[in-house]
Amino acid sequence: MRDAILALAKQFSWQPIVERPRKRKFKKIVVAGMGGSHLAADILQSVHSELPLRVHRDYGLPHIPVSERSSTLLIASSYSGNTEETLDAFEEARKTGIATAAIAIGGKIEKMARQNRVPYVQMPDTGIQPRSALGFSIKGLCALMELEGVNSELSMLARTLKPASLEDRGKKLARTLKGSIPLIYASTRNEAVAYNWKIKFNETGKIPAFYNVLPELNHNEMTGFDHTQKNAALSKRFHVLFLTDEEDHPRTQKRMAILRKLYQARGLANTIVSLRGANRWMKIFSSLILADWAAVHVAALYGAESEQVPMVEEFKKMIMR
């Protein structure tokens, strides 16, 4: 896992090739993917909310009116190429006449893409976990969506991201979190970042972790920590990580500051983790690398193996019976 983190910046120097690119344009794009295979689409959508992009994390397809099917593209994103739900979405799109494209390292998705002669991007198979292939995934996705400008911006991260420089901060954060359940809070615009933090603690750190966004949580979740003497012990299991961003809406920043004061008054442990970087991409990926390091060191503190996901593999075997 350490090698994967240290090598993340190099992923952004990869130049994806689209096999059999389409000439036509689409008004809507649906990215079907599960687990680590939809994280890149989440991040892309958070930075470029103007894109007609929808992320689908289920079997089949989201509702697409008949009148819109001819102008919709489904991109099947599966790192392994064998994700059950994504294969089902790909097949359903083919049945309903919706144009398809795919991105994977191989597997059944690759075979289906080649058999149906649809646009396809093959990611490098470097032996890493899907959650560690964000650079490959987002660059491949941008290539399929013909976002050349965005891909150029991402390529710069190969030079500017410095994963090794963030390890000490991650290690310190892991020690701070020991014995607690992380609860990650961010603005709505940074929801994809918060979600990625949660996933890294789950898959890499092997601990429970949860996330939510402001301002929505000010209308519901925070009241769950307004505890009484009898249920105060429940709150003490959590440690809130406030992902702050100076570019967030001023009122959201104020809400986060006030919420932190309220939580502190109730004895709820919390830490501010600022998003830092010269631009939006640097902020996001530097933050996610910090999360990687924190999760790796959390795993080490508990004597857990950080890379593999044995319960996922066990589940796959059981559901295929």
Backbone hydrogen bonds in HBPLUS format (Angstrom, degrees):
<---DONOR---> <-ACCEPTOR-->    atom                        ^
c    i                          cat <-CA-CA->   ^        H-A-AA   ^      H-
h    n   atom  resd res      DA  || num        DHA   H-A  angle D-A-AA Bond
n    s   type  num  typ     dist DA aas  dist angle  dist       angle   num
A0005-ILE N   A0001-MET O   3.05 MM   4  6.39 154.3  2.12 151.9 158.0     1
A0006-LEU N   A0002-ARG O   2.99 MM   4  6.23 170.8  2.00 157.9 160.1     2
A0007-ALA N   A0003-ASP O   3.01 MM   4  6.09 138.2  2.19 140.3 150.9     3
A0008-LEU N   A0005-ILE O   3.18 MM   3  5.31 164.7  2.20 107.7 112.3     4
A0010-LYS N   A0007-ALA O   3.08 MM   3  5.50 128.4  2.36 108.6 121.4     5
A0011-GLN N   A0008-LEU O   2.93 MM   3  5.44 143.7  2.07 113.2 123.4     6
A0012-PHE N   A0009-ALA O   3.15 MM   3  5.80 148.3  2.25 114.3 121.5     7
A0013-SER N   A0010-LYS O   3.06 MM   3  5.54 164.2  2.09 114.6 119.6     8
A0014-TRP N   A0011-GLN O   3.16 MM   3  5.56 161.1  2.19 110.1 116.0     9
A0019-GLU N   A0120-TYR O   2.88 MM 101  5.15 173.5  1.88 154.7 152.5    10
A0120-TYR N   A0019-GLU O   3.10 MM 101  5.15 145.6  2.22 133.5 142.8    11
A0027-LYS N   A0071-SER O   2.87 MM  44  5.45 130.8  2.12 136.7 151.5    12
A0028-LYS N   A0071-SER O   3.22 MM  43  6.50 158.8  2.27 154.1 153.5    13
A0073-LEU N   A0028-LYS O   2.92 MM  45  6.36 156.1  1.98 149.9 156.7    14
A0029-ILE N   A0052-PRO O   2.83 MM  23  6.05 159.3  1.87 174.0 171.3    15
A0054-ARG N   A0029-ILE O   2.88 MM  25  6.29 145.9  2.00 157.4 166.8    16
A0030-VAL N   A0073-LEU O   2.82 MM  43  6.20 163.9  1.84 160.8 166.1    17
A0075-ILE N   A0030-VAL O   2.75 MM  45  6.11 164.8  1.77 161.4 166.6    18
A0031-VAL N   A0054-ARG O   2.81 MM  23  6.21 161.0  1.85 162.9 169.5    19
A0056-HIS N   A0031-VAL O   2.82 MM  25  5.94 171.0  1.82 149.3 149.9    20
A0032-ALA N   A0075-ILE O   2.88 MM  43  6.11 155.2  1.95 149.1 157.4    21
A0077-SER N   A0032-ALA O   2.82 MM  45  5.85 170.3  1.83 161.2 164.1    22
A0033-GLY N   A0056-HIS O   3.10 MM  23  6.43 156.2  2.15 162.7 169.0    23
A0037-SER N   A0034-MET O   2.95 MM   3  5.37 151.7  2.04 139.5 136.1    24
A0038-HIS N   A0035-GLY O   3.45 MM   3  6.29 174.6  2.45 122.1 122.3    25
A0042-ASP N   A0038-HIS O   3.07 MM   4  6.40 153.9  2.15 152.1 159.8    26
A0043-ILE N   A0039-LEU O   3.06 MM   4  6.35 160.3  2.10 150.7 154.9    27
A0044-LEU N   A0040-ALA O   2.90 MM   4  6.12 166.9  1.92 153.4 157.2    28
A0045-GLN N   A0041-ALA O   2.94 MM   4  6.01 159.8  1.98 146.6 152.1    29
A0046-SER N   A0042-ASP O   3.00 MM   4  6.25 143.5  2.14 141.5 151.6    30
A0046-SER N   A0043-ILE O   3.08 MM   3  5.06 119.8  2.46  93.6 108.8    31
A0047-VAL N   A0043-ILE O   3.12 MM   4  6.43 144.4  2.25 150.1 158.6    32
A0048-HIS N   A0044-LEU O   2.87 MM   4  5.98 163.9  1.90 153.7 159.1    33
A0051-LEU N   A0048-HIS O   3.16 MM   3  5.88 168.8  2.17 118.9 122.4    34
A0053-LEU N   A0051-LEU O   2.76 MM   2  5.32 141.9  1.90 100.5  90.3    35
A0068-GLU N   A0065-PRO O   2.86 MM   3  5.36 154.6  1.92 115.5 123.9    36
A0069-ARG N   A0066-VAL O   3.34 MM   3  5.37 157.6  2.40 103.1 109.4    37
A0071-SER N   A0068-GLU O   3.15 MM   3  5.47 146.7  2.27 106.3 115.9    38
A0072-THR N   A0069-ARG O   3.31 MM   3  5.16 166.5  2.33 106.2 106.8    39
A0074-LEU N   A0099-ALA O   2.87 MM  25  6.20 168.6  1.88 152.4 155.2    40
A0101-ALA N   A0074-LEU O   2.87 MM  27  6.24 132.2  2.10 159.3 161.5    41
A0076-ALA N   A0101-ALA O   2.85 MM  25  6.21 166.0  1.87 148.6 145.7    42
A0103-ILE N   A0076-ALA O   2.94 MM  27  6.34 150.4  2.03 163.9 160.5    43
A0078-SER N   A0103-ILE O   3.12 MM  25  6.44 167.5  2.13 173.2 174.5    44
A0105-ILE N   A0079-TYR O   3.02 MM  26  5.79 145.3  2.14 143.6 146.7    45
A0109-ILE N   A0081-GLY O   2.79 MM  28  4.66 153.8  1.86 133.7 141.6    46
A0087-LEU N   A0083-THR O   2.95 MM   4  6.15 158.9  1.99 161.0 167.6    47
A0088-ASP N   A0084-GLU O   3.07 MM   4  6.30 152.7  2.15 145.9 153.4    48
A0089-ALA N   A0085-GLU O   3.02 MM   4  6.34 151.9  2.10 142.9 150.2    49
A0090-PHE N   A0086-THR O   2.96 MM   4  6.18 158.1  2.01 148.6 154.3    50
A0091-GLU N   A0087-LEU O   2.99 MM   4  6.21 164.1  2.01 150.1 153.9    51
A0092-GLU N   A0088-ASP O   2.92 MM   4  6.08 157.0  1.97 147.6 154.4    52
A0093-ALA N   A0089-ALA O   2.94 MM   4  6.11 154.8  2.00 146.9 153.4    53
A0094-ARG N   A0090-PHE O   3.08 MM   4  6.37 156.5  2.13 147.5 153.6    54
A0095-LYS N   A0091-GLU O   3.03 MM   4  6.30 153.6  2.10 146.7 153.6    55
A0096-THR N   A0092-GLU O   3.06 MM   4  6.28 149.2  2.16 146.4 154.0    56
A0098-ILE N   A0093-ALA O   2.92 MM   5  4.95 146.2  2.04 153.1 150.8    57
A0097-GLY N   A0094-ARG O   3.39 MM   3  5.30 161.4  2.43  99.0 104.3    58
A0102-ALA N   A0119-PRO O   3.00 MM  17  6.50 145.3  2.12 143.6 154.5    59
A0121-VAL N   A0102-ALA O   2.98 MM  19  6.45 151.7  2.06 146.5 155.3    60
A0104-ALA N   A0121-VAL O   3.20 MM  17  6.73 151.9  2.28 161.6 170.1    61
A0123-MET N   A0104-ALA O   2.78 MM  19  5.73 156.3  1.84 136.2 142.9    62
A0110-GLU N   A0106-GLY O   3.40 MM   4  4.91 154.5  2.47 118.4 119.2    63
A0111-LYS N   A0107-GLY O   3.32 MM   4  6.70 160.6  2.36 146.3 151.2    64
A0112-MET N   A0108-LYS O   2.88 MM   4  6.12 164.0  1.90 155.6 159.6    65
A0113-ALA N   A0109-ILE O   2.89 MM   4  6.05 157.1  1.94 149.3 156.0    66
A0114-ARG N   A0110-GLU O   2.96 MM   4  6.17 160.2  2.00 152.1 157.1    67
A0115-GLN N   A0111-LYS O   2.87 MM   4  6.00 161.2  1.90 150.1 156.0    68
A0116-ASN N   A0112-MET O   2.98 MM   4  6.02 154.2  2.05 143.7 150.0    69
A0118-VAL N   A0113-ALA O   3.05 MM   5  5.34 162.7  2.08 147.8 153.4    70
A0117-ARG N   A0114-ARG O   3.18 MM   3  4.81 152.1  2.26  93.6 101.9    71
A0132-SER N   A0129-GLN O   2.87 MM   3  5.33 147.4  1.97 114.7 125.1    72
A0133-ALA N   A0130-PRO O   3.06 MM   3  5.24 165.4  2.08 110.7 115.0    73
A0137-SER N   A0133-ALA O   2.89 MM   4  6.06 168.1  1.91 159.6 163.7    74
A0138-ILE N   A0134-LEU O   2.93 MM   4  5.97 170.5  1.94 150.5 152.5    75
A0139-LYS N   A0135-GLY O   3.15 MM   4  6.16 158.0  2.20 145.8 152.1    76
A0140-GLY N   A0136-PHE O   2.93 MM   4  6.02 158.6  1.97 150.0 156.4    77
A0141-LEU N   A0137-SER O   2.92 MM   4  6.04 156.1  1.98 145.7 152.7    78
A0142-CYS N   A0138-ILE O   3.01 MM   4  6.10 158.5  2.05 139.7 145.3    79
A0143-ALA N   A0139-LYS O   3.03 MM   4  6.22 146.9  2.14 140.0 149.0    80
A0144-LEU N   A0140-GLY O   3.09 MM   4  6.40 156.4  2.14 148.0 153.1    81
A0145-MET N   A0141-LEU O   2.99 MM   4  6.24 144.7  2.12 144.9 155.4    82
A0147-LEU N   A0142-CYS O   2.85 MM   5  5.00 173.9  1.85 149.7 151.3    83
A0146-GLU N   A0143-ALA O   3.14 MM   3  4.94 157.2  2.20  98.8 105.4    84
A0151-ASN N   A0147-LEU O   3.02 MM   4  6.29 160.1  2.06 153.1 159.3    85
A0152-SER N   A0148-GLU O   3.00 MM   4  6.24 146.5  2.12 143.6 152.2    86
A0153-GLU N   A0149-GLY O   3.10 MM   4  6.44 152.8  2.18 144.6 151.5    87
A0154-LEU N   A0150-VAL O   2.92 MM   4  6.23 157.9  1.97 152.8 158.9    88
A0155-SER N   A0151-ASN O   2.96 MM   4  6.14 145.9  2.08 141.5 150.4    89
A0156-MET N   A0153-GLU O   3.23 MM   3  5.57 141.0  2.39 103.3 113.1    90
A0157-LEU N   A0154-LEU O   2.97 MM   3  5.53 151.1  2.06 114.0 122.2    91
A0158-ALA N   A0155-SER O   3.19 MM   3  5.79 158.3  2.24 113.2 119.0    92
A0159-ARG N   A0156-MET O   3.05 MM   3  5.72 153.7  2.13 115.5 122.1    93
A0160-THR N   A0156-MET O   3.23 MM   4  6.50 151.5  2.32 143.0 151.4    94
A0161-LEU N   A0157-LEU O   3.02 MM   4  5.31 165.6  2.04 133.8 137.0    95
A0165-SER N   A0162-LYS O   3.08 MM   3  5.68 137.2  2.27 116.4 126.8    96
A0166-LEU N   A0163-PRO O   3.11 MM   3  5.64 162.8  2.14 116.6 122.0    97
A0167-GLU N   A0164-ALA O   3.37 MM   3  5.64 167.7  2.38 109.7 113.3    98
A0170-GLY N   A0166-LEU O   3.11 MM   4  6.35 157.1  2.17 150.3 157.2    99
A0171-LYS N   A0167-GLU O   2.83 MM   4  6.06 156.9  1.88 158.2 164.5   100
A0172-LYS N   A0168-ASP O   2.99 MM   4  6.18 159.3  2.03 147.5 152.7   101
A0173-LEU N   A0169-ARG O   2.98 MM   4  6.15 157.6  2.03 146.0 152.2   102
A0174-ALA N   A0170-GLY O   2.96 MM   4  6.16 152.6  2.03 144.8 152.2   103
A0175-ARG N   A0171-LYS O   3.16 MM   4  6.48 154.9  2.23 146.2 151.6   104
A0176-THR N   A0172-LYS O   3.10 MM   4  6.40 150.6  2.19 144.1 152.4   105
A0177-LEU N   A0173-LEU O   2.99 MM   4  6.25 142.4  2.13 146.0 156.3   106
A0177-LEU N   A0174-ALA O   3.15 MM   3  5.09 123.4  2.48  92.2 106.4   107
A0178-LYS N   A0174-ALA O   3.10 MM   4  6.23 120.0  2.48 141.2 155.5   108
A0178-LYS N   A0175-ARG O   3.38 MM   3  5.26 149.3  2.48  95.1 103.6   109
A0180-SER N   A0177-LEU O   2.88 MM   3  5.44 149.1  1.98 152.0 150.4   110
A0181-ILE N   A0237-ARG O   2.64 MM  56  5.86 151.7  1.72 154.7 164.9   111
A0239-HIS N   A0181-ILE O   2.96 MM  58  5.89 149.6  2.05 141.8 138.9   112
A0210-PHE N   A0182-PRO O   3.07 MM  28  6.48 159.3  2.11 150.2 156.4   113
A0183-LEU N   A0239-HIS O   2.97 MM  56  5.92 151.0  2.05 143.6 140.9   114
A0241-LEU N   A0183-LEU O   2.86 MM  58  6.04 158.8  1.91 141.7 147.2   115
A0184-ILE N   A0210-PHE O   2.76 MM  26  6.21 160.9  1.80 154.1 152.2   116
A0212-ASN N   A0184-ILE O   2.96 MM  28  6.47 145.6  2.08 162.7 167.3   117
A0185-TYR N   A0241-LEU O   2.87 MM  56  6.02 175.3  1.87 161.3 161.6   118
A0243-LEU N   A0185-TYR O   2.82 MM  58  5.99 174.9  1.82 169.2 170.0   119
A0186-ALA N   A0212-ASN O   3.34 MM  26  6.85 145.7  2.47 145.3 155.0   120
A0214-LEU N   A0186-ALA O   2.87 MM  28  6.22 152.6  1.94 150.3 159.4   121
A0190-ASN N   A0187-SER O   3.06 MM   3  5.20 139.6  2.23 100.4 112.1   122
A0191-GLU N   A0188-THR O   3.13 MM   3  5.01 156.8  2.19 111.5 109.8   123
A0193-VAL N   A0190-ASN O   3.07 MM   3  5.28 125.1  2.39 100.8 114.7   124
A0194-ALA N   A0190-ASN O   3.10 MM   4  6.50 163.1  2.13 156.8 160.7   125
A0195-TYR N   A0191-GLU O   2.86 MM   4  6.09 161.9  1.89 156.2 161.5   126
A0196-ASN N   A0192-ALA O   3.02 MM   4  6.14 153.4  2.09 137.6 144.5   127
A0197-TRP N   A0193-VAL O   2.99 MM   4  6.32 153.5  2.06 150.2 157.4   128
A0198-LYS N   A0194-ALA O   3.04 MM   4  6.38 160.3  2.08 150.3 154.9   129
A0199-ILE N   A0195-TYR O   2.98 MM   4  6.29 161.8  2.02 151.7 156.2   130
A0200-LYS N   A0196-ASN O   2.97 MM   4  6.18 156.9  2.03 151.3 156.9   131
A0201-PHE N   A0197-TRP O   3.09 MM   4  6.42 156.9  2.15 152.7 158.2   132
A0202-ASN N   A0198-LYS O   2.96 MM   4  6.25 152.9  2.04 149.8 158.2   133
A0203-GLU N   A0199-ILE O   2.79 MM   4  5.94 171.7  1.80 163.9 162.3   134
A0204-THR N   A0200-LYS O   2.88 MM   4  5.21 142.5  2.02 127.7 139.8   135
A0205-GLY N   A0200-LYS O   3.11 MM   5  6.59 152.5  2.19 144.8 152.9   136
A0207-ILE N   A0201-PHE O   3.19 MM   6  5.98 164.3  2.22 141.6 145.6   137
A0206-LYS N   A0202-ASN O   3.19 MM   4  4.93 129.2  2.46 107.4 118.1   138
A0217-LEU N   A0213-VAL O   3.00 MM   4  5.98 162.4  2.03 152.5 157.8   139
A0218-ASN N   A0215-PRO O   2.96 MM   3  5.53 148.5  2.06 118.4 127.9   140
A0219-HIS N   A0216-GLU O   2.91 MM   3  5.64 164.6  1.94 123.1 128.2   141
A0220-ASN N   A0217-LEU O   3.22 MM   3  5.23 166.4  2.24 103.3 107.4   142
A0222-MET N   A0217-LEU O   3.23 MM   5  6.15 175.0  2.24 156.2 155.1   143
A0223-THR N   A0220-ASN O   3.07 MM   3  5.89 146.3  2.18 125.4 133.2   144
A0224-GLY N   A0221-GLU O   2.87 MM   3  5.54 156.6  1.92 121.5 128.9   145
A0225-PHE N   A0222-MET O   3.05 MM   3  5.63 164.0  2.08 115.3 120.4   146
A0226-ASP N   A0223-THR O   3.15 MM   3  5.11 164.4  2.18 103.4 107.2   147
A0234-LEU N   A0231-ASN O   3.14 MM   3  5.76 148.7  2.24 115.2 122.7   148
A0237-ARG N   A0234-LEU O   3.34 MM   3  5.91 165.5  2.36 112.1 116.4   149
A0238-PHE N   A0235-SER O   3.05 MM   3  5.75 168.1  2.06 123.1 126.9   150
A0240-VAL N   A0269-ALA O   2.93 MM  29  6.29 159.0  1.98 148.7 142.4   151
A0271-THR N   A0240-VAL O   2.82 MM  31  6.32 147.7  1.92 162.6 172.1   152
A0242-PHE N   A0271-THR O   2.89 MM  29  6.20 160.7  1.92 156.7 162.8   153
A0273-VAL N   A0242-PHE O   2.82 MM  31  5.83 177.0  1.82 150.9 150.9   154
A0244-THR N   A0273-VAL O   3.12 MM  29  6.19 134.9  2.33 120.1 132.8   155
A0275-LEU N   A0244-THR O   2.83 MM  31  6.05 162.9  1.86 170.0 170.7   156
A0248-ASP N   A0245-ASP O   2.96 MM   3  5.51 166.6  1.98 119.1 123.5   157
A0252-THR N   A0249-HIS O   2.88 MM   3  5.17 121.8  2.22 106.5 122.2   158
A0253-GLN N   A0249-HIS O   2.97 MM   4  6.36 155.1  2.03 156.7 164.8   159
A0254-LYS N   A0250-PRO O   2.98 MM   4  6.25 153.9  2.05 143.9 150.9   160
A0255-ARG N   A0251-ARG O   2.86 MM   4  6.07 154.0  1.92 142.9 150.4   161
A0256-MET N   A0252-THR O   2.94 MM   4  6.20 156.8  2.00 149.5 154.9   162
A0257-ALA N   A0253-GLN O   3.10 MM   4  6.35 157.7  2.15 146.1 151.7   163
A0258-ILE N   A0254-LYS O   2.97 MM   4  6.20 161.2  2.01 152.9 157.8   164
A0259-LEU N   A0255-ARG O   2.84 MM   4  5.99 162.9  1.87 151.3 156.7   165
A0260-ARG N   A0256-MET O   2.98 MM   4  6.14 154.5  2.04 144.7 151.2   166
A0261-LYS N   A0257-ALA O   3.23 MM   4  6.52 154.4  2.30 141.7 147.7   167
A0262-LEU N   A0258-ILE O   2.98 MM   4  6.34 157.8  2.03 152.8 159.1   168
A0263-TYR N   A0259-LEU O   2.89 MM   4  6.14 159.8  1.93 154.1 159.3   169
A0264-GLN N   A0260-ARG O   2.87 MM   4  6.05 160.2  1.91 150.0 155.8   170
A0265-ALA N   A0261-LYS O   2.96 MM   4  6.15 154.9  2.03 146.5 153.0   171
A0266-ARG N   A0263-TYR O   2.99 MM   3  5.08 136.7  2.19  98.0 110.8   172
A0268-LEU N   A0263-TYR O   2.93 MM   5  5.18 168.4  1.94 147.3 143.3   173
A0267-GLY N   A0264-GLN O   2.99 MM   3  4.99 162.1  2.02 107.7 110.8   174
A0283-LYS N   A0279-ASN O   2.98 MM   4  6.26 160.4  2.02 155.7 161.7   175
A0284-ILE N   A0280-ARG O   3.02 MM   4  6.24 164.8  2.04 152.9 156.1   176
A0285-PHE N   A0281-TRP O   2.99 MM   4  6.15 174.4  2.00 158.2 158.1   177
A0286-SER N   A0282-MET O   2.90 MM   4  5.67 152.5  1.97 143.0 150.9   178
A0287-SER N   A0283-LYS O   3.09 MM   4  6.05 154.6  2.16 137.9 145.1   179
A0288-LEU N   A0284-ILE O   2.96 MM   4  6.26 151.4  2.04 146.0 154.6   180
A0289-ILE N   A0285-PHE O   2.98 MM   4  6.07 146.7  2.10 137.6 145.8   181
A0290-LEU N   A0286-SER O   2.99 MM   4  6.24 154.9  2.06 144.6 151.5   182
A0291-ALA N   A0287-SER O   2.95 MM   4  6.27 149.7  2.05 142.4 151.0   183
A0292-ASP N   A0288-LEU O   2.90 MM   4  6.18 147.9  2.00 138.3 147.1   184
A0293-TRP N   A0289-ILE O   2.98 MM   4  6.34 162.1  2.01 154.3 157.1   185
A0294-ALA N   A0290-LEU O   2.93 MM   4  6.17 163.1  1.96 150.6 155.7   186
A0295-ALA N   A0291-ALA O   2.90 MM   4  6.03 161.0  1.94 150.1 155.1   187
A0296-VAL N   A0292-ASP O   2.91 MM   4  6.16 158.1  1.95 152.2 158.3   188
A0297-HIS N   A0293-TRP O   3.03 MM   4  6.22 163.7  2.06 152.6 156.3   189
A0298-VAL N   A0294-ALA O   2.86 MM   4  6.04 141.0  2.01 142.5 154.3   190
A0299-ALA N   A0295-ALA O   2.98 MM   4  6.19 161.3  2.01 148.9 152.8   191
A0300-ALA N   A0296-VAL O   3.10 MM   4  6.40 153.2  2.17 140.7 148.1   192
A0301-LEU N   A0297-HIS O   3.00 MM   4  6.17 150.3  2.09 139.9 147.1   193
A0302-TYR N   A0298-VAL O   3.20 MM   4  6.53 139.6  2.37 144.8 155.0   194
A0302-TYR N   A0299-ALA O   3.16 MM   3  5.29 130.9  2.41  97.6 110.2   195
A0304-ALA N   A0299-ALA O   2.76 MM   5  4.78 166.1  1.78 147.3 144.5   196
A0303-GLY N   A0300-ALA O   3.13 MM   3  4.90 157.9  2.18  97.9 104.6   197
A0312-VAL N   A0309-VAL O   3.06 MM   3  5.52 124.6  2.38 111.3 124.6   198
A0313-GLU N   A0309-VAL O   3.22 MM   4  6.60 158.4  2.27 152.4 158.8   199
A0314-GLU N   A0310-PRO O   2.84 MM   4  6.04 155.1  1.90 148.1 155.6   200
A0315-PHE N   A0311-MET O   2.86 MM   4  5.99 155.3  1.92 143.5 150.2   201
A0316-LYS N   A0312-VAL O   2.95 MM   4  6.23 156.9  2.01 148.5 154.4   202
A0317-LYS N   A0313-GLU O   3.14 MM   4  6.40 157.9  2.19 146.3 151.2   203
A0318-MET N   A0314-GLU O   3.11 MM   4  6.36 154.8  2.17 146.0 152.9   204
A0319-ILE N   A0315-PHE O   2.91 MM   4  6.15 158.7  1.96 157.4 162.7   205
A0320-MET N   A0316-LYS O   3.18 MM   4  6.24 135.8  2.39 140.2 150.2   206
A0321-ARG N   A0318-MET O   3.34 MM   3  5.52 161.2  2.37 103.4 108.9   207
